[in-house]
Amino acid sequence: MATNYEAELHRFDDYIHIPTTESDFGYSFHSKDSKLHTHQGFAEFTLIVHGRWENVYNGRRFLMEQGGVVFLGTDTTHEWKLLDPTGNHFTFFFRQEYFERFCKMYFPEHKDLPGMRYRQVALPTSVANFLLDEAEKMIRTRASTTHTEQFRNYLHNLIYFTFLNERVESKPAAHTHGAHLKVHLDRFEWMNLSIKEIYSVFPVSKSTLIKEFKEETGMTIVEYRNQKRMEYAAQLLKEWDCTIAEVASKVGISSLSYFSRHFKEQYGVLPKEYRNYHCW
């Protein structure tokens, strides 16, 4: 990259002093300019949270606004310039060798991903807000133990929405939006989202998502989510010392009668009976 001044060389381990850094991951919020720097041995995703930013990459200037995501692979050189005082962006960075292993394991059909050097997208507001919420939840819930699973889930979402959402329609069923929704429900995520809110997360029409999900699972989104809600509730009833109403609320159901009816349909007993059998 031709510049008038020398770029700083940044390695992944330069960030190890940040308390939130794991062995393969790190993250931080930025509200100031960054100097011109080169990534050595690590890649990063940056989500624009607020304001307008200018990303200078390969001698070109890219205007990035709220909801924009930028991917920069290893050995790339760039700098961020803040264009207004309210700007803030979230950067998630990770070792390149981990990124390569991750892509080969979870996205084997997309062999070009590990070698990607640059990509920028403007995400729908619902998707950008979802990613930001996931990032904040990931940071807020961190304890002294490692949270590799949270980091892995977040990286999966970033790759999906940044690289795959525009071309996924021509890929096998395992890479459809319906399959991606199934992954989230299988992890007991989005239990408290309404079906309308779930539709808004995906950059495809409601009818397309419904069709793909039915092809993937053989069930409607409502049926499958209710099944996963009851599975999550059963787990909570065995492991969590709380009221039945609190369990129902935890899985996204406000009506205790509705919750009890569906639980009995799936397990053959009422929630209280299930807890008594498994815990006492």
ChimeraX commands (.cxc) that place a marker at each C-alpha (Angstrom):
marker #1 position 0.00,0.00,0.00 radius 0.5
marker #1 position 1.54,3.26,-1.11 radius 0.5
marker #1 position 1.45,5.89,1.61 radius 0.5
marker #1 position 3.32,9.03,2.57 radius 0.5
marker #1 position 4.20,7.64,5.98 radius 0.5
marker #1 position 5.09,4.31,7.48 radius 0.5
marker #1 position 2.38,2.03,8.82 radius 0.5
marker #1 position 2.60,0.58,12.30 radius 0.5
marker #1 position 2.83,-3.18,12.50 radius 0.5
marker #1 position 0.18,-4.72,14.73 radius 0.5
marker #1 position 0.27,-8.34,15.86 radius 0.5
marker #1 position -2.55,-10.16,17.60 radius 0.5
marker #1 position -0.52,-10.35,20.80 radius 0.5
marker #1 position -0.24,-6.56,20.87 radius 0.5
marker #1 position -3.81,-6.65,22.21 radius 0.5
marker #1 position -3.19,-9.21,24.93 radius 0.5
marker #1 position -3.21,-6.47,27.57 radius 0.5
marker #1 position -6.93,-5.93,26.95 radius 0.5
marker #1 position -8.78,-7.80,29.74 radius 0.5
marker #1 position -11.35,-9.10,27.26 radius 0.5
marker #1 position -8.84,-10.97,25.10 radius 0.5
marker #1 position -8.98,-14.76,24.77 radius 0.5
marker #1 position -6.24,-16.98,23.33 radius 0.5
marker #1 position -7.69,-16.78,19.82 radius 0.5
marker #1 position -10.02,-13.79,20.09 radius 0.5
marker #1 position -10.16,-10.18,21.15 radius 0.5
marker #1 position -12.56,-7.26,20.87 radius 0.5
marker #1 position -12.83,-3.59,21.68 radius 0.5
marker #1 position -14.97,-0.50,21.12 radius 0.5
marker #1 position -13.35,2.47,19.40 radius 0.5
marker #1 position -14.45,6.10,19.37 radius 0.5
marker #1 position -11.26,7.65,17.97 radius 0.5
marker #1 position -9.16,7.57,14.82 radius 0.5
marker #1 position -6.63,4.79,14.40 radius 0.5
marker #1 position -3.19,5.22,12.92 radius 0.5
marker #1 position -2.25,3.50,9.69 radius 0.5
marker #1 position -1.44,-0.08,10.70 radius 0.5
marker #1 position -0.83,-3.52,9.24 radius 0.5
marker #1 position -2.36,-6.72,10.62 radius 0.5
marker #1 position 0.21,-9.46,10.99 radius 0.5
marker #1 position -1.24,-12.90,11.64 radius 0.5
marker #1 position -4.76,-11.81,12.52 radius 0.5
marker #1 position -7.99,-10.74,10.86 radius 0.5
marker #1 position -10.85,-8.58,12.10 radius 0.5
marker #1 position -14.46,-7.58,11.58 radius 0.5
marker #1 position -15.55,-4.04,12.44 radius 0.5
marker #1 position -19.20,-3.11,12.95 radius 0.5
marker #1 position -20.05,0.59,12.75 radius 0.5
marker #1 position -22.21,1.27,15.80 radius 0.5
marker #1 position -22.70,5.05,15.50 radius 0.5
marker #1 position -21.65,7.89,13.28 radius 0.5
marker #1 position -19.78,8.12,10.01 radius 0.5
marker #1 position -16.28,6.75,9.49 radius 0.5
marker #1 position -13.78,6.74,6.67 radius 0.5
marker #1 position -11.83,3.53,6.20 radius 0.5
marker #1 position -8.63,4.08,4.21 radius 0.5
marker #1 position -7.57,0.82,2.56 radius 0.5
marker #1 position -5.18,0.27,-0.34 radius 0.5
marker #1 position -5.03,3.98,-1.00 radius 0.5
marker #1 position -8.82,4.19,-1.39 radius 0.5
marker #1 position -11.27,5.87,0.95 radius 0.5
marker #1 position -14.49,4.08,1.88 radius 0.5
marker #1 position -17.30,5.88,3.68 radius 0.5
marker #1 position -18.84,3.65,6.35 radius 0.5
marker #1 position -21.97,4.50,8.28 radius 0.5
marker #1 position -24.07,2.91,11.02 radius 0.5
marker #1 position -24.81,-0.72,10.23 radius 0.5
marker #1 position -21.79,-1.19,8.00 radius 0.5
marker #1 position -19.44,-4.14,8.50 radius 0.5
marker #1 position -15.86,-4.31,7.28 radius 0.5
marker #1 position -13.69,-7.43,7.14 radius 0.5
marker #1 position -9.90,-7.07,6.95 radius 0.5
marker #1 position -7.76,-10.17,6.63 radius 0.5
marker #1 position -4.20,-10.77,7.66 radius 0.5
marker #1 position -1.42,-8.59,6.19 radius 0.5
marker #1 position -3.90,-5.87,5.26 radius 0.5
marker #1 position -3.06,-2.22,5.97 radius 0.5
marker #1 position -5.64,0.43,6.78 radius 0.5
marker #1 position -6.67,3.25,9.11 radius 0.5
marker #1 position -9.94,4.59,10.52 radius 0.5
marker #1 position -10.88,8.27,10.46 radius 0.5
marker #1 position -13.84,9.53,12.51 radius 0.5
marker #1 position -15.99,11.98,10.56 radius 0.5
marker #1 position -18.32,13.14,13.36 radius 0.5
marker #1 position -18.11,13.32,17.17 radius 0.5
marker #1 position -20.72,10.63,17.85 radius 0.5
marker #1 position -18.85,7.83,16.13 radius 0.5
marker #1 position -18.21,4.45,17.66 radius 0.5
marker #1 position -17.35,1.08,16.20 radius 0.5
marker #1 position -16.93,-2.45,17.56 radius 0.5
marker #1 position -13.95,-4.52,16.41 radius 0.5
marker #1 position -13.75,-8.29,16.81 radius 0.5
marker #1 position -10.33,-9.74,15.98 radius 0.5
marker #1 position -8.93,-13.26,15.89 radius 0.5
marker #1 position -5.85,-15.19,14.91 radius 0.5
marker #1 position -5.63,-15.99,11.21 radius 0.5
marker #1 position -4.87,-19.66,11.76 radius 0.5
marker #1 position -8.04,-19.97,13.85 radius 0.5
marker #1 position -10.04,-18.21,11.13 radius 0.5
marker #1 position -8.73,-20.67,8.53 radius 0.5
marker #1 position -9.62,-23.69,10.66 radius 0.5
marker #1 position -13.03,-22.24,11.47 radius 0.5
marker #1 position -13.96,-21.57,7.83 radius 0.5
marker #1 position -12.87,-25.03,6.71 radius 0.5
marker #1 position -14.88,-26.65,9.49 radius 0.5
marker #1 position -18.11,-24.63,9.36 radius 0.5
marker #1 position -18.20,-23.35,5.78 radius 0.5
marker #1 position -16.46,-26.06,3.73 radius 0.5
marker #1 position -18.39,-25.18,0.57 radius 0.5
marker #1 position -16.86,-21.69,0.54 radius 0.5
marker #1 position -13.20,-22.47,-0.02 radius 0.5
marker #1 position -12.33,-18.85,-0.76 radius 0.5
marker #1 position -13.24,-17.57,2.71 radius 0.5
marker #1 position -9.94,-18.30,4.54 radius 0.5
marker #1 position -7.99,-16.27,1.97 radius 0.5
marker #1 position -10.29,-13.26,1.87 radius 0.5
marker #1 position -8.50,-9.95,2.40 radius 0.5
marker #1 position -11.21,-7.29,2.32 radius 0.5
marker #1 position -14.97,-7.05,2.26 radius 0.5
marker #1 position -17.46,-4.38,3.25 radius 0.5
marker #1 position -21.26,-4.55,3.39 radius 0.5
marker #1 position -24.13,-2.34,4.48 radius 0.5
marker #1 position -26.41,-4.52,6.59 radius 0.5
marker #1 position -30.16,-4.10,7.12 radius 0.5
marker #1 position -30.86,-2.31,10.38 radius 0.5
marker #1 position -32.38,-5.40,11.96 radius 0.5
marker #1 position -29.31,-7.50,11.19 radius 0.5
marker #1 position -26.87,-4.81,12.37 radius 0.5
marker #1 position -28.81,-4.42,15.63 radius 0.5
marker #1 position -28.84,-8.19,16.09 radius 0.5
marker #1 position -25.03,-8.37,15.70 radius 0.5
marker #1 position -24.52,-5.46,18.09 radius 0.5
marker #1 position -26.83,-7.03,20.65 radius 0.5
marker #1 position -24.95,-10.31,20.35 radius 0.5
marker #1 position -21.62,-8.50,20.81 radius 0.5
marker #1 position -22.82,-6.65,23.90 radius 0.5
marker #1 position -24.30,-9.82,25.37 radius 0.5
marker #1 position -21.07,-11.69,24.70 radius 0.5
marker #1 position -19.06,-9.07,26.58 radius 0.5
marker #1 position -21.57,-8.48,29.38 radius 0.5
marker #1 position -21.90,-12.16,30.29 radius 0.5
marker #1 position -18.19,-12.92,30.31 radius 0.5
marker #1 position -16.88,-14.34,33.57 radius 0.5
marker #1 position -13.44,-15.50,34.62 radius 0.5
marker #1 position -13.81,-18.70,32.61 radius 0.5
marker #1 position -13.31,-18.75,28.86 radius 0.5
marker #1 position -16.28,-18.26,26.56 radius 0.5
marker #1 position -14.97,-19.83,23.37 radius 0.5
marker #1 position -18.44,-21.02,22.39 radius 0.5
marker #1 position -19.81,-17.46,22.49 radius 0.5
marker #1 position -16.91,-16.19,20.40 radius 0.5
marker #1 position -17.36,-19.00,17.90 radius 0.5
marker #1 position -21.07,-18.29,17.56 radius 0.5
marker #1 position -20.43,-14.61,17.02 radius 0.5
marker #1 position -17.77,-15.28,14.39 radius 0.5
marker #1 position -20.18,-17.64,12.64 radius 0.5
marker #1 position -22.81,-14.89,12.47 radius 0.5
marker #1 position -20.33,-12.30,11.21 radius 0.5
marker #1 position -19.13,-14.58,8.42 radius 0.5
marker #1 position -22.67,-15.51,7.46 radius 0.5
marker #1 position -24.05,-11.98,7.22 radius 0.5
marker #1 position -20.89,-10.45,5.74 radius 0.5
marker #1 position -19.95,-13.02,3.12 radius 0.5
marker #1 position -22.79,-15.44,2.47 radius 0.5
marker #1 position -26.15,-13.73,2.67 radius 0.5
marker #1 position -26.00,-12.42,-0.91 radius 0.5
marker #1 position -25.15,-15.70,-2.60 radius 0.5
marker #1 position -26.52,-18.35,-0.29 radius 0.5
marker #1 position -29.57,-19.05,-2.48 radius 0.5
marker #1 position -27.50,-21.03,-4.99 radius 0.5
marker #1 position -25.79,-23.13,-2.32 radius 0.5
marker #1 position -26.85,-26.50,-0.86 radius 0.5
marker #1 position -29.62,-26.61,1.73 radius 0.5
marker #1 position -27.09,-26.72,4.56 radius 0.5
marker #1 position -26.23,-23.09,3.78 radius 0.5
marker #1 position -29.71,-21.62,3.43 radius 0.5
marker #1 position -31.25,-18.96,5.63 radius 0.5
marker #1 position -33.61,-21.64,6.95 radius 0.5
marker #1 position -30.62,-23.71,8.08 radius 0.5
marker #1 position -29.09,-20.66,9.73 radius 0.5
marker #1 position -32.31,-20.02,11.67 radius 0.5
marker #1 position -32.34,-23.66,12.78 radius 0.5
marker #1 position -28.83,-23.25,14.20 radius 0.5
marker #1 position -29.99,-20.37,16.40 radius 0.5
marker #1 position -33.06,-22.23,17.61 radius 0.5
marker #1 position -30.99,-25.34,18.32 radius 0.5
marker #1 position -28.76,-23.20,20.55 radius 0.5
marker #1 position -31.88,-22.01,22.42 radius 0.5
marker #1 position -31.33,-18.48,21.10 radius 0.5
marker #1 position -34.08,-16.07,20.06 radius 0.5
marker #1 position -36.55,-17.66,22.48 radius 0.5
marker #1 position -37.88,-14.22,23.38 radius 0.5
marker #1 position -38.13,-12.85,19.84 radius 0.5
marker #1 position -41.53,-12.71,18.20 radius 0.5
marker #1 position -41.91,-14.51,14.88 radius 0.5
marker #1 position -42.17,-11.10,13.21 radius 0.5
marker #1 position -38.86,-10.06,14.76 radius 0.5
marker #1 position -37.24,-13.29,13.57 radius 0.5
marker #1 position -38.42,-12.60,10.01 radius 0.5
marker #1 position -36.88,-9.11,10.19 radius 0.5
marker #1 position -33.41,-10.48,11.00 radius 0.5
marker #1 position -33.02,-12.25,7.65 radius 0.5
marker #1 position -32.35,-10.45,4.35 radius 0.5
marker #1 position -34.94,-12.54,2.48 radius 0.5
marker #1 position -38.71,-12.43,2.24 radius 0.5
marker #1 position -40.96,-14.03,4.84 radius 0.5
marker #1 position -42.20,-16.61,2.33 radius 0.5
marker #1 position -38.64,-17.59,1.36 radius 0.5
marker #1 position -37.58,-18.07,4.98 radius 0.5
marker #1 position -40.71,-20.14,5.73 radius 0.5
marker #1 position -40.11,-22.33,2.67 radius 0.5
marker #1 position -36.42,-22.88,3.39 radius 0.5
marker #1 position -37.07,-23.67,7.04 radius 0.5
marker #1 position -39.78,-26.19,6.18 radius 0.5
marker #1 position -37.43,-27.87,3.70 radius 0.5
marker #1 position -34.69,-27.99,6.33 radius 0.5
marker #1 position -36.74,-29.31,9.28 radius 0.5
marker #1 position -40.07,-30.59,7.98 radius 0.5
marker #1 position -41.78,-28.25,10.47 radius 0.5
marker #1 position -43.01,-24.67,10.53 radius 0.5
marker #1 position -40.92,-22.08,12.37 radius 0.5
marker #1 position -43.57,-21.82,15.12 radius 0.5
marker #1 position -43.75,-25.60,15.58 radius 0.5
marker #1 position -39.97,-26.00,15.71 radius 0.5
marker #1 position -39.47,-23.06,18.04 radius 0.5
marker #1 position -42.13,-24.39,20.42 radius 0.5
marker #1 position -40.37,-27.76,20.44 radius 0.5
marker #1 position -37.03,-26.11,21.27 radius 0.5
marker #1 position -38.71,-23.92,23.89 radius 0.5
marker #1 position -40.02,-27.00,25.66 radius 0.5
marker #1 position -36.60,-28.69,25.47 radius 0.5
marker #1 position -35.01,-25.61,27.00 radius 0.5
marker #1 position -37.74,-25.47,29.65 radius 0.5
marker #1 position -37.15,-29.13,30.55 radius 0.5
marker #1 position -33.46,-28.37,31.00 radius 0.5
marker #1 position -34.24,-25.38,33.21 radius 0.5
marker #1 position -36.72,-27.33,35.31 radius 0.5
marker #1 position -34.00,-29.85,36.13 radius 0.5
marker #1 position -31.17,-27.36,36.68 radius 0.5
marker #1 position -32.69,-24.02,37.76 radius 0.5
marker #1 position -34.27,-23.43,41.18 radius 0.5
marker #1 position -37.13,-21.10,40.21 radius 0.5
marker #1 position -40.87,-20.99,39.73 radius 0.5
marker #1 position -42.70,-22.51,36.76 radius 0.5
marker #1 position -43.72,-19.00,35.71 radius 0.5
marker #1 position -40.07,-17.92,35.66 radius 0.5
marker #1 position -39.17,-20.89,33.45 radius 0.5
marker #1 position -42.00,-20.00,31.06 radius 0.5
marker #1 position -40.82,-16.41,30.91 radius 0.5
marker #1 position -37.22,-17.53,30.32 radius 0.5
marker #1 position -38.26,-19.43,27.20 radius 0.5
marker #1 position -40.32,-16.52,25.91 radius 0.5
marker #1 position -43.85,-17.50,26.95 radius 0.5
marker #1 position -45.95,-15.13,29.06 radius 0.5
marker #1 position -49.03,-17.35,29.44 radius 0.5
marker #1 position -48.58,-20.05,32.06 radius 0.5
marker #1 position -51.53,-22.05,30.73 radius 0.5
marker #1 position -50.13,-21.93,27.18 radius 0.5
marker #1 position -46.74,-23.04,28.46 radius 0.5
marker #1 position -48.17,-25.90,30.56 radius 0.5
marker #1 position -50.34,-27.15,27.70 radius 0.5
marker #1 position -47.47,-27.31,25.20 radius 0.5
marker #1 position -45.10,-28.82,27.75 radius 0.5
marker #1 position -47.55,-31.62,28.50 radius 0.5
marker #1 position -48.09,-32.23,24.77 radius 0.5
marker #1 position -44.33,-32.76,24.37 radius 0.5
marker #1 position -43.45,-34.58,27.60 radius 0.5
marker #1 position -46.73,-36.14,28.69 radius 0.5
marker #1 position -46.69,-34.47,32.11 radius 0.5
marker #1 position -47.12,-30.96,33.47 radius 0.5
marker #1 position -43.99,-28.90,34.21 radius 0.5
marker #1 position -44.40,-29.30,37.99 radius 0.5
marker #1 position -44.75,-33.07,37.65 radius 0.5
marker #1 position -41.68,-33.18,35.40 radius 0.5
marker #1 position -39.62,-31.27,37.97 radius 0.5
marker #1 position -40.82,-33.46,40.86 radius 0.5
marker #1 position -39.88,-36.60,38.97 radius 0.5
marker #1 position -36.42,-35.42,37.95 radius 0.5
marker #1 position -35.36,-33.44,41.00 radius 0.5
marker #1 position -36.85,-35.03,44.10 radius 0.5
marker link #1:1,2 radius 0.2
marker link #1:2,3 radius 0.2
marker link #1:3,4 radius 0.2
marker link #1:4,5 radius 0.2
marker link #1:5,6 radius 0.2
marker link #1:6,7 radius 0.2
marker link #1:7,8 radius 0.2
marker link #1:8,9 radius 0.2
marker link #1:9,10 radius 0.2
marker link #1:10,11 radius 0.2
marker link #1:11,12 radius 0.2
marker link #1:12,13 radius 0.2
marker link #1:13,14 radius 0.2
marker link #1:14,15 radius 0.2
marker link #1:15,16 radius 0.2
marker link #1:16,17 radius 0.2
marker link #1:17,18 radius 0.2
marker link #1:18,19 radius 0.2
marker link #1:19,20 radius 0.2
marker link #1:20,21 radius 0.2
marker link #1:21,22 radius 0.2
marker link #1:22,23 radius 0.2
marker link #1:23,24 radius 0.2
marker link #1:24,25 radius 0.2
marker link #1:25,26 radius 0.2
marker link #1:26,27 radius 0.2
marker link #1:27,28 radius 0.2
marker link #1:28,29 radius 0.2
marker link #1:29,30 radius 0.2
marker link #1:30,31 radius 0.2
marker link #1:31,32 radius 0.2
marker link #1:32,33 radius 0.2
marker link #1:33,34 radius 0.2
marker link #1:34,35 radius 0.2
marker link #1:35,36 radius 0.2
marker link #1:36,37 radius 0.2
marker link #1:37,38 radius 0.2
marker link #1:38,39 radius 0.2
marker link #1:39,40 radius 0.2
marker link #1:40,41 radius 0.2
marker link #1:41,42 radius 0.2
marker link #1:42,43 radius 0.2
marker link #1:43,44 radius 0.2
marker link #1:44,45 radius 0.2
marker link #1:45,46 radius 0.2
marker link #1:46,47 radius 0.2
marker link #1:47,48 radius 0.2
marker link #1:48,49 radius 0.2
marker link #1:49,50 radius 0.2
marker link #1:50,51 radius 0.2
marker link #1:51,52 radius 0.2
marker link #1:52,53 radius 0.2
marker link #1:53,54 radius 0.2
marker link #1:54,55 radius 0.2
marker link #1:55,56 radius 0.2
marker link #1:56,57 radius 0.2
marker link #1:57,58 radius 0.2
marker link #1:58,59 radius 0.2
marker link #1:59,60 radius 0.2
marker link #1:60,61 radius 0.2
marker link #1:61,62 radius 0.2
marker link #1:62,63 radius 0.2
marker link #1:63,64 radius 0.2
marker link #1:64,65 radius 0.2
marker link #1:65,66 radius 0.2
marker link #1:66,67 radius 0.2
marker link #1:67,68 radius 0.2
marker link #1:68,69 radius 0.2
marker link #1:69,70 radius 0.2
marker link #1:70,71 radius 0.2
marker link #1:71,72 radius 0.2
marker link #1:72,73 radius 0.2
marker link #1:73,74 radius 0.2
marker link #1:74,75 radius 0.2
marker link #1:75,76 radius 0.2
marker link #1:76,77 radius 0.2
marker link #1:77,78 radius 0.2
marker link #1:78,79 radius 0.2
marker link #1:79,80 radius 0.2
marker link #1:80,81 radius 0.2
marker link #1:81,82 radius 0.2
marker link #1:82,83 radius 0.2
marker link #1:83,84 radius 0.2
marker link #1:84,85 radius 0.2
marker link #1:85,86 radius 0.2
marker link #1:86,87 radius 0.2
marker link #1:87,88 radius 0.2
marker link #1:88,89 radius 0.2
marker link #1:89,90 radius 0.2
marker link #1:90,91 radius 0.2
marker link #1:91,92 radius 0.2
marker link #1:92,93 radius 0.2
marker link #1:93,94 radius 0.2
marker link #1:94,95 radius 0.2
marker link #1:95,96 radius 0.2
marker link #1:96,97 radius 0.2
marker link #1:97,98 radius 0.2
marker link #1:98,99 radius 0.2
marker link #1:99,100 radius 0.2
marker link #1:100,101 radius 0.2
marker link #1:101,102 radius 0.2
marker link #1:102,103 radius 0.2
marker link #1:103,104 radius 0.2
marker link #1:104,105 radius 0.2
marker link #1:105,106 radius 0.2
marker link #1:106,107 radius 0.2
marker link #1:107,108 radius 0.2
marker link #1:108,109 radius 0.2
marker link #1:109,110 radius 0.2
marker link #1:110,111 radius 0.2
marker link #1:111,112 radius 0.2
marker link #1:112,113 radius 0.2
marker link #1:113,114 radius 0.2
marker link #1:114,115 radius 0.2
marker link #1:115,116 radius 0.2
marker link #1:116,117 radius 0.2
marker link #1:117,118 radius 0.2
marker link #1:118,119 radius 0.2
marker link #1:119,120 radius 0.2
marker link #1:120,121 radius 0.2
marker link #1:121,122 radius 0.2
marker link #1:122,123 radius 0.2
marker link #1:123,124 radius 0.2
marker link #1:124,125 radius 0.2
marker link #1:125,126 radius 0.2
marker link #1:126,127 radius 0.2
marker link #1:127,128 radius 0.2
marker link #1:128,129 radius 0.2
marker link #1:129,130 radius 0.2
marker link #1:130,131 radius 0.2
marker link #1:131,132 radius 0.2
marker link #1:132,133 radius 0.2
marker link #1:133,134 radius 0.2
marker link #1:134,135 radius 0.2
marker link #1:135,136 radius 0.2
marker link #1:136,137 radius 0.2
marker link #1:137,138 radius 0.2
marker link #1:138,139 radius 0.2
marker link #1:139,140 radius 0.2
marker link #1:140,141 radius 0.2
marker link #1:141,142 radius 0.2
marker link #1:142,143 radius 0.2
marker link #1:143,144 radius 0.2
marker link #1:144,145 radius 0.2
marker link #1:145,146 radius 0.2
marker link #1:146,147 radius 0.2
marker link #1:147,148 radius 0.2
marker link #1:148,149 radius 0.2
marker link #1:149,150 radius 0.2
marker link #1:150,151 radius 0.2
marker link #1:151,152 radius 0.2
marker link #1:152,153 radius 0.2
marker link #1:153,154 radius 0.2
marker link #1:154,155 radius 0.2
marker link #1:155,156 radius 0.2
marker link #1:156,157 radius 0.2
marker link #1:157,158 radius 0.2
marker link #1:158,159 radius 0.2
marker link #1:159,160 radius 0.2
marker link #1:160,161 radius 0.2
marker link #1:161,162 radius 0.2
marker link #1:162,163 radius 0.2
marker link #1:163,164 radius 0.2
marker link #1:164,165 radius 0.2
marker link #1:165,166 radius 0.2
marker link #1:166,167 radius 0.2
marker link #1:167,168 radius 0.2
marker link #1:168,169 radius 0.2
marker link #1:169,170 radius 0.2
marker link #1:170,171 radius 0.2
marker link #1:171,172 radius 0.2
marker link #1:172,173 radius 0.2
marker link #1:173,174 radius 0.2
marker link #1:174,175 radius 0.2
marker link #1:175,176 radius 0.2
marker link #1:176,177 radius 0.2
marker link #1:177,178 radius 0.2
marker link #1:178,179 radius 0.2
marker link #1:179,180 radius 0.2
marker link #1:180,181 radius 0.2
marker link #1:181,182 radius 0.2
marker link #1:182,183 radius 0.2
marker link #1:183,184 radius 0.2
marker link #1:184,185 radius 0.2
marker link #1:185,186 radius 0.2
marker link #1:186,187 radius 0.2
marker link #1:187,188 radius 0.2
marker link #1:188,189 radius 0.2
marker link #1:189,190 radius 0.2
marker link #1:190,191 radius 0.2
marker link #1:191,192 radius 0.2
marker link #1:192,193 radius 0.2
marker link #1:193,194 radius 0.2
marker link #1:194,195 radius 0.2
marker link #1:195,196 radius 0.2
marker link #1:196,197 radius 0.2
marker link #1:197,198 radius 0.2
marker link #1:198,199 radius 0.2
marker link #1:199,200 radius 0.2
marker link #1:200,201 radius 0.2
marker link #1:201,202 radius 0.2
marker link #1:202,203 radius 0.2
marker link #1:203,204 radius 0.2
marker link #1:204,205 radius 0.2
marker link #1:205,206 radius 0.2
marker link #1:206,207 radius 0.2
marker link #1:207,208 radius 0.2
marker link #1:208,209 radius 0.2
marker link #1:209,210 radius 0.2
marker link #1:210,211 radius 0.2
marker link #1:211,212 radius 0.2
marker link #1:212,213 radius 0.2
marker link #1:213,214 radius 0.2
marker link #1:214,215 radius 0.2
marker link #1:215,216 radius 0.2
marker link #1:216,217 radius 0.2
marker link #1:217,218 radius 0.2
marker link #1:218,219 radius 0.2
marker link #1:219,220 radius 0.2
marker link #1:220,221 radius 0.2
marker link #1:221,222 radius 0.2
marker link #1:222,223 radius 0.2
marker link #1:223,224 radius 0.2
marker link #1:224,225 radius 0.2
marker link #1:225,226 radius 0.2
marker link #1:226,227 radius 0.2
marker link #1:227,228 radius 0.2
marker link #1:228,229 radius 0.2
marker link #1:229,230 radius 0.2
marker link #1:230,231 radius 0.2
marker link #1:231,232 radius 0.2
marker link #1:232,233 radius 0.2
marker link #1:233,234 radius 0.2
marker link #1:234,235 radius 0.2
marker link #1:235,236 radius 0.2
marker link #1:236,237 radius 0.2
marker link #1:237,238 radius 0.2
marker link #1:238,239 radius 0.2
marker link #1:239,240 radius 0.2
marker link #1:240,241 radius 0.2
marker link #1:241,242 radius 0.2
marker link #1:242,243 radius 0.2
marker link #1:243,244 radius 0.2
marker link #1:244,245 radius 0.2
marker link #1:245,246 radius 0.2
marker link #1:246,247 radius 0.2
marker link #1:247,248 radius 0.2
marker link #1:248,249 radius 0.2
marker link #1:249,250 radius 0.2
marker link #1:250,251 radius 0.2
marker link #1:251,252 radius 0.2
marker link #1:252,253 radius 0.2
marker link #1:253,254 radius 0.2
marker link #1:254,255 radius 0.2
marker link #1:255,256 radius 0.2
marker link #1:256,257 radius 0.2
marker link #1:257,258 radius 0.2
marker link #1:258,259 radius 0.2
marker link #1:259,260 radius 0.2
marker link #1:260,261 radius 0.2
marker link #1:261,262 radius 0.2
marker link #1:262,263 radius 0.2
marker link #1:263,264 radius 0.2
marker link #1:264,265 radius 0.2
marker link #1:265,266 radius 0.2
marker link #1:266,267 radius 0.2
marker link #1:267,268 radius 0.2
marker link #1:268,269 radius 0.2
marker link #1:269,270 radius 0.2
marker link #1:270,271 radius 0.2
marker link #1:271,272 radius 0.2
marker link #1:272,273 radius 0.2
marker link #1:273,274 radius 0.2
marker link #1:274,275 radius 0.2
marker link #1:275,276 radius 0.2
marker link #1:276,277 radius 0.2
marker link #1:277,278 radius 0.2
marker link #1:278,279 radius 0.2
marker link #1:279,280 radius 0.2
view
